Amino acid sequence: MRTYDNPVIPGFHPDPSVCRVGEDHYLVCSSFEYFPGVPLFHSRDLVHWRQLGNVLDRPGQLTLPEGTPASGGVYAPTIRHHDGLFHVVTTVVGGGGNLLVTAERPEGPWSDPVWIDVPGIDPDLAWDENGDCWCAVAGVTVARIDTRTGKVLEGPLPMWSGTGLRDPEAPHLYRVGAWWYLLVAEGGTALGHGVSVARARSPRGPWEPAPGNPLVSHRGTGEPVQCTGHADLVRAADGRWWAVLLGTRPRGWFPEFHVLGRETFLAPVEWVDGWPRMGPLRERVQAPAHLHPVERPPARDDFTGDALAPQWISPRGRPDGSWSLAERPGWLTLTATGDSLDRAGHTFVGRRQQHPDCRAAALLDPGTARAGLSIRVDEAHHYDLEVYGGTVSAVARIGPLRQTISEHPVPPGPLTLVVETRTDRVPPPSGTVPGRSGTTGVRAAGPDAVILSAETSAGVVRLAELDGRYLSTQVAGGFTGRVIGMYVTEGRAAYDWFAYLPTS
């Protein structure tokens, strides 16, 4: 029996939404305060995904104010294909509300936004047999809208808002046979998260809850995947139904910590007595009948193209003049726009951490700049390798505290900076702690260790081994995960390459 491993899109890729066009599947995720916004992926089998680009990839589509807080910005997109056009609708929290963009091809170009005159977050789109478009939002309400203007034509009308748990959100509407089905996430996006379903003969209702709700939830269980919810359904070309949904993989001692953010998982769906049904979300699942592996992106980016690859993201924006691939061909040149990683407005280009055990490295020519490599959750939670004035330093920012852990002199010229994460040999602070079953044994207190090193012509310098729990959602809060990247906070520096590899 062939199987696939969950998550199918690892790392900070939450709130997945999926649609199918012929044999092809397209998926989008939330991007929050990062630019470009709304990463877009393609797959032929729902298991192997390749990022095509980002839907909101220019300032005319997405301008996040410098004051956008961490975990503000772009929430919960929905992707649909109708009448020859791809549609993506999403919420920009703190930046204008709900917007809709369209494209003839998923690679773009995507249109300028049409702002939808419906309050609420997590918008969804569905078309009825008359060709009318319905937009549902968290709460849960639905309105009939004009997609060309964003104007409301009917409603908003109240809908079914779940089984009574907190935060009914992420509504998705589907027409299946003679019924309309409504998926709703509820219980909050943390450990209480789940998905419930109802049905009606019309988007206007009345709604009948499924007798087997919730459709999926791991609340109160010891499953290795937690926070399961925010699902979207899709019917594959062979007729089988699947759900994409988010989940987390916590590690360490109580209360456990997840550091990669909420990730995209895939689960099979069956229809029984007119209702969709799912089992518990597993890390290894029976695969679809036909698999179509895709070529993995290269582990190393040598910055030889004329544009940055789609996985590179920056907090809130990437102003012209802050980066260049042409100034020094074959290098990424970064120019400081702010003087500290502790405040918004700095120059940072990074990528999501996607594996619990990984190694990220970059070759930096600092010149006279203050520059380095950082692993971050937000401005108040990051570990940095910083080079300035002939010294490399390991710096930790945890909440209100900032501390230089160690320093070491380095010779002039380029050097390699390395950030590693390791989930084994992470001892508890003292003694032994009980295991999940009540037995006693050594368990890691934190989810992982973060090791900061520098490699120069004089040798390898290990500057720090730090507790990874301080770069976790449980400590930092918010809806994102770790991002590892290159930065400059004074002057101008150049990076010859950046490499990222899983190590287990």
C-alpha positions in Angstrom: 0.0 0.0 0.0 1.5 3.3 -1.1 1.3 6.1 1.5 2.1 9.8 1.8 3.4 11.8 4.7 1.7 14.7 6.3 2.0 17.7 6.3 1.9 17.9 2.5 3.1 21.6 2.7 5.2 21.8 5.8 6.1 25.0 7.7 4.1 28.2 8.2 1.4 27.6 5.5 -1.9 27.9 7.4 -5.6 28.3 6.3 -5.3 26.3 3.1 -7.9 26.6 0.3 -7.9 24.4 -2.8 -9.7 24.2 -6.1 -9.4 21.8 -9.1 -9.3 22.6 -12.8 -9.2 19.5 -14.9 -6.3 17.3 -13.6 -4.7 20.2 -11.8 -5.1 21.4 -8.2 -4.3 24.9 -6.9 -3.9 25.9 -3.3 -3.4 29.1 -1.4 -2.5 29.9 2.2 -2.5 32.8 4.6 0.6 35.0 4.7 -0.3 37.5 7.5 2.3 40.4 7.8 4.7 39.1 5.1 5.1 40.3 1.5 4.5 39.1 -1.1 1.1 37.8 0.1 -0.8 34.6 -0.5 1.6 31.8 -1.6 0.1 29.8 -4.5 0.9 26.1 -5.2 0.1 23.6 -7.9 -0.3 19.8 -7.7 -1.5 17.0 -9.9 -2.1 14.6 -7.0 -2.8 16.7 -3.9 0.3 15.3 -2.2 3.2 16.8 -4.1 3.1 20.6 -4.4 5.2 23.2 -6.2 4.9 26.9 -5.4 4.1 28.8 -8.6 4.3 32.3 -7.1 2.3 34.6 -4.8 -1.1 36.1 -5.6 -0.5 39.5 -4.1 3.0 40.2 -5.4 3.1 44.0 -6.0 2.4 47.1 -3.9 -0.6 48.0 -6.0 -2.3 44.9 -4.7 -1.0 44.7 -1.2 0.4 47.6 0.9 0.8 46.8 4.5 1.4 49.8 6.8 4.7 49.8 8.7 2.5 49.7 11.9 0.9 46.4 10.9 1.4 44.2 13.9 2.8 40.7 13.8 0.0 38.3 12.7 -1.9 41.2 11.2 -2.2 41.5 7.4 -3.5 38.8 5.0 -5.9 36.3 6.5 -7.5 33.1 5.2 -7.8 33.3 1.4 -10.2 31.2 -0.7 -9.3 30.1 -4.3 -12.0 29.1 -6.8 -12.3 28.8 -10.6 -15.4 30.0 -12.3 -16.3 30.9 -15.8 -12.8 30.7 -17.1 -11.2 32.8 -14.3 -9.3 32.0 -11.1 -10.7 34.0 -8.1 -8.9 34.6 -4.8 -10.7 36.4 -2.1 -9.0 37.3 1.2 -9.0 39.7 4.2 -6.3 42.3 4.8 -6.6 43.0 8.5 -5.6 46.6 9.1 -5.4 47.2 5.4 -8.8 47.7 3.9 -10.9 44.6 4.6 -11.9 42.0 2.0 -10.5 42.0 -1.5 -11.0 39.9 -4.6 -8.4 39.4 -7.4 -8.7 37.3 -10.6 -6.5 35.8 -13.2 -6.8 33.8 -16.4 -3.8 31.7 -15.4 -2.7 30.8 -11.9 0.8 32.1 -12.7 -0.8 35.5 -13.1 -0.8 38.3 -13.7 -3.4 38.7 -11.0 -5.7 41.8 -11.2 -5.8 44.8 -9.0 -8.1 44.3 -6.1 -11.9 44.7 -6.1 -12.9 45.5 -2.5 -15.8 43.5 -1.2 -18.4 45.5 0.7 -19.0 42.7 3.3 -17.6 43.0 6.9 -15.9 40.1 8.5 -12.9 37.9 7.9 -12.2 34.6 6.1 -14.3 35.2 3.0 -15.5 32.4 0.7 -17.0 32.4 -2.8 -19.5 30.1 -4.3 -21.8 30.4 -7.4 -25.3 29.1 -7.7 -27.1 27.6 -10.7 -28.1 31.1 -11.8 -24.5 32.3 -11.9 -25.0 34.5 -8.8 -21.9 34.7 -6.5 -22.3 34.2 -2.7 -19.7 35.4 -0.3 -19.7 33.9 3.2 -17.6 35.3 6.1 -16.8 34.4 9.6 -19.6 34.8 12.1 -21.2 33.3 10.0 -23.1 35.4 7.4 -23.5 35.3 3.6 -24.2 37.9 1.0 -24.9 37.8 -2.7 -22.4 40.1 -4.4 -21.3 41.6 -7.7 -17.7 40.3 -8.2 -17.0 43.1 -10.7 -17.8 45.9 -8.2 -17.7 44.3 -4.8 -21.2 45.6 -4.1 -23.7 43.6 -2.0 -26.8 42.6 -3.9 -28.6 40.7 -1.1 -27.8 40.3 2.6 -25.7 39.8 4.6 -27.9 36.9 5.8 -27.3 34.9 9.0 -26.2 31.3 8.5 -25.5 28.3 10.7 -22.6 29.3 13.0 -21.5 25.9 14.2 -22.3 23.8 17.3 -21.9 26.6 19.8 -18.1 26.7 20.2 -16.1 29.9 20.1 -14.9 31.7 17.0 -17.1 30.3 14.2 -14.9 31.1 11.1 -13.5 29.9 7.8 -16.8 29.2 6.1 -16.8 27.3 2.8 -19.9 26.7 0.7 -20.3 23.8 -1.8 -23.1 22.6 -4.0 -23.1 18.8 -4.1 -26.1 17.2 -5.8 -29.3 18.8 -4.5 -27.7 20.2 -1.3 -25.6 23.1 -0.3 -23.0 22.2 2.3 -21.4 24.7 4.7 -18.1 23.9 6.5 -17.3 26.0 9.5 -14.2 26.0 11.7 -14.9 26.6 15.4 -13.4 26.2 18.8 -10.6 28.7 18.2 -7.5 28.0 16.1 -5.5 26.5 19.0 -6.0 23.1 20.7 -9.8 23.4 20.6 -9.9 23.8 16.8 -12.3 21.7 14.8 -14.5 21.6 11.7 -18.3 21.1 11.6 -20.7 20.9 8.7 -24.3 21.7 7.9 -26.5 21.5 4.8 -29.4 23.4 3.2 -31.3 23.5 -0.1 -30.2 27.1 -0.7 -27.4 29.4 0.5 -30.2 31.3 2.2 -30.9 28.3 4.4 -32.4 26.9 6.6 -29.4 24.9 7.7 -29.4 21.4 9.1 -26.3 20.4 11.2 -24.7 17.0 10.5 -25.5 14.4 13.1 -21.8 13.4 13.4 -20.3 16.8 14.1 -17.4 17.6 14.4 -16.2 16.5 11.0 -12.7 16.6 12.4 -11.1 17.7 15.7 -8.2 16.5 17.8 -9.2 18.5 20.9 -8.5 16.5 24.1 -6.5 13.8 22.3 -2.9 12.7 22.4 -2.6 12.7 18.6 0.8 14.0 17.4 -1.0 16.5 15.1 -3.0 19.1 17.0 -5.1 22.3 16.3 -6.8 20.5 13.4 -9.2 22.7 11.5 -9.9 25.3 8.8 -10.6 22.7 6.2 -11.6 23.0 2.5 -13.0 20.2 0.4 -12.1 19.2 -3.1 -13.2 16.4 -5.5 -10.3 14.9 -7.4 -10.5 14.0 -11.1 -11.0 10.3 -10.1 -14.1 11.2 -8.1 -12.5 10.8 -4.7 -13.0 13.6 -2.1 -10.2 15.1 0.0 -9.8 17.8 2.6 -6.9 20.2 3.0 -6.7 21.6 6.5 -4.3 23.1 9.0 -2.6 21.5 12.0 0.4 21.8 14.2 3.1 19.4 15.4 3.9 20.3 19.0 7.0 18.9 20.8 8.6 19.0 24.1 7.4 18.9 27.7 4.1 20.4 28.9 2.5 22.5 27.5 4.4 21.5 24.4 5.5 23.9 21.8 5.1 24.3 18.0 7.6 26.3 16.2 6.8 25.9 12.5 3.4 27.5 12.7 0.2 25.9 11.4 0.9 23.7 8.4 -1.1 22.2 5.5 -2.3 18.6 5.9 -4.3 16.4 3.5 -6.9 13.8 4.5 -9.4 11.5 2.7 -13.1 12.2 2.9 -16.0 9.8 2.4 -19.7 10.6 1.9 -22.0 8.5 4.1 -25.8 9.0 4.1 -25.4 12.4 2.5 -22.7 13.8 4.8 -18.9 14.1 4.5 -16.9 12.0 7.0 -13.3 12.1 8.1 -11.3 10.0 10.5 -8.5 11.3 12.7 -5.7 13.2 10.9 -2.7 10.9 10.5 0.9 11.7 9.7 1.0 8.7 7.3 -2.0 8.1 5.0 -2.9 5.9 2.1 -2.0 7.7 -1.1 -4.2 8.6 -4.0 -4.2 6.1 -6.9 -1.9 8.2 -9.1 1.0 10.1 -7.7 2.8 12.9 -9.7 6.0 13.8 -7.8 7.4 17.2 -8.6 11.0 18.3 -8.7 12.0 19.9 -5.4 13.4 23.4 -5.6 17.2 23.5 -5.3 18.5 23.6 -1.8 20.8 26.5 -2.6 19.8 29.8 -4.2 22.8 31.4 -5.9 20.8 34.6 -6.8 21.6 34.3 -10.5 18.1 35.2 -11.8 16.5 38.5 -12.5 13.9 38.1 -9.7 13.7 36.6 -6.3 12.2 33.0 -6.1 8.6 32.9 -4.8 9.5 31.5 -1.4 11.4 34.6 -0.3 9.3 36.9 1.9 9.8 40.1 3.9 7.9 41.6 6.8 5.3 44.1 5.6 7.0 45.0 2.4 10.1 45.0 0.2 10.8 48.6 -0.9 12.6 49.3 -4.1 16.2 50.1 -3.3 16.3 47.8 -0.3 17.4 44.8 -2.4 19.0 44.2 -5.7 20.1 41.2 -7.8 21.7 43.4 -10.5 24.0 45.6 -8.4 26.4 42.7 -8.0 25.5 40.0 -10.4 25.2 36.6 -8.7 24.7 38.2 -5.3 21.7 39.5 -3.4 22.6 43.0 -2.2 20.6 44.4 0.7 20.5 48.0 1.8 19.4 49.0 5.3 16.0 50.7 5.7 15.8 50.4 9.5 18.4 50.2 12.2 17.1 47.2 14.3 15.4 43.9 13.9 13.5 44.8 17.0 11.3 47.3 15.2 9.3 47.2 11.9 10.9 48.8 8.9 14.1 46.8 8.7 15.5 45.0 5.6 15.0 41.3 5.8 14.6 38.6 3.1 13.8 35.1 4.4 12.1 31.8 3.9 9.8 29.7 6.1 11.4 27.0 8.3 9.7 23.9 7.0 11.4 21.0 9.0 11.9 20.4 12.7 15.5 19.5 12.0 17.2 21.7 9.4 20.3 23.7 8.5 20.3 27.1 6.9 23.4 28.8 5.8 24.4 31.9 3.8 27.7 33.3 2.5 27.8 37.0 3.5 30.2 39.7 2.4 29.5 42.3 5.1 31.9 45.0 3.9 31.4 47.8 6.5 27.7 47.0 7.1 25.9 45.5 10.1 24.3 42.4 8.6 23.6 38.8 9.3 21.3 35.8 9.5 18.3 35.6 11.7 15.7 33.1 12.7 12.6 34.9 13.8 8.9 34.8 14.8 8.4 38.5 15.1 10.3 41.7 16.2 10.3 40.6 19.8 11.3 37.0 19.3 14.4 36.2 17.2 17.9 34.8 17.4 20.6 36.5 15.2 24.1 35.9 13.9 25.3 39.5 13.3 28.5 40.7 11.7 29.9 44.1 12.3 33.3 45.7 12.7 35.3 42.5 12.4 33.2 40.7 15.0 30.4 38.1 14.7 27.9 38.0 17.5 25.1 35.7 18.7 22.2 37.9 19.8 18.9 36.8 21.4 15.7 38.9 21.6 13.1 37.3 23.8 10.2 39.6 24.7 11.5 42.7 26.4 15.0 41.3 26.8 17.8 41.6 24.3 21.2 40.0 25.0 24.4 39.4 23.2 25.2 35.8 24.1 28.8 35.7 22.7 31.2 37.4 20.3 34.1 36.3 18.3 36.6 38.2 16.0 36.5 37.3 12.3 38.9 38.1 9.5 37.9 40.6 6.8 36.0 39.3 3.8 33.1 36.9 3.2 32.1 34.3 5.8 29.4 31.7 6.1 26.7 32.0 8.8 24.8 28.9 9.9 21.6 28.4 11.8 20.7 24.9 12.7 17.7 23.4 14.6 18.0 20.0 16.3 15.2 18.1 18.1 17.4 15.4 19.6 19.7 15.8 22.6 17.7 18.7 24.0 17.9 18.1 27.8 15.3 19.4 30.3 16.5 22.1 32.6 17.1 19.7 35.5 16.6 16.0 36.3 13.9 13.9 34.8 10.3 14.7 33.9 7.3 12.4 33.5 6.5 11.1 30.1 3.1 11.2 28.5 2.2 7.8 29.8 3.2 8.6 33.4 6.6 6.9 33.2 9.7 8.8 34.2 12.5 9.6 31.9 14.6 12.3 30.3 12.4 14.4 28.0 13.2 17.5 26.1 11.7 20.6 27.9 11.7 22.6 24.7 10.8 21.6 21.2 14.4 21.9 19.9 17.8 23.6 20.1 18.9 26.4 17.9 22.6 26.4 17.1 24.3 29.5 15.7 27.7 29.2 14.0 30.1 31.0 11.7 32.6 29.5 9.2 35.6 31.6 8.2 39.0 31.0 6.7 40.2 30.6 10.3 37.8 27.8 11.1 34.3 27.1 12.5 33.1 29.1 15.5 30.1 27.9 17.4 28.7 30.9 19.1 25.5 29.7 20.9 23.1 26.8 21.5 19.7 28.3 22.5 16.4 26.9 23.7 13.9 26.8 20.8 10.8 27.3 22.9 11.3 31.0 23.0 10.8 31.1 19.2 7.5 29.2 19.5 3.8 30.2 19.2 3.3 29.3 22.8 5.8 32.0 23.9 5.5 34.6 21.1 1.8 34.2 20.3 0.3 34.9 16.9 -0.6 32.9 13.8 2.8 32.6 12.0 5.8 30.3 12.3 9.6 30.7 12.1 11.2 32.4 9.2 15.0 32.2 8.5 16.6 35.0 6.5 19.2 37.5 5.7 19.2 41.1 6.9 21.1 44.4 7.1 20.5 47.1 9.7 23.3 49.5 8.8 24.9 50.2 5.4 24.9 47.7 2.5 25.9 44.0 2.4 25.8 41.2 -0.2 25.0 37.5 0.0 26.5 35.1 -2.5 24.1 32.2 -1.7 21.6 30.9 0.7 21.1 27.1 1.3 18.4 25.3 3.3 18.4 21.6 4.0 16.4 19.3 6.2 18.7 17.3 8.4 16.5 14.3 9.4 
